[in-house]
């Protein structure tokens, strides 16, 4: 089952300073504890070898299905980059502006 948690993310941190391993935490709205991440693989070159800390500037939206999200997520990195081109995240005056944004795709093996 695919979870799209971007609307619910408060903040997070992902550590890819050990080659081939990414660990971290993501805090989501409606959960008292962060979701722990333990993944194999590396980020794209812009984040490989880095400790990434991020916050969501938007108001989070808690989603009920997140209650069933396992508290420890294990698997492999699908995509981890901060150079993804995004549209429509700027203020209303510049809605069609293109900027770079964070993209995290994780493929989990956790039940």
Order of alpha helices (4+ residues) and beta strands (2+ residues): beta-beta-beta-beta-beta-beta
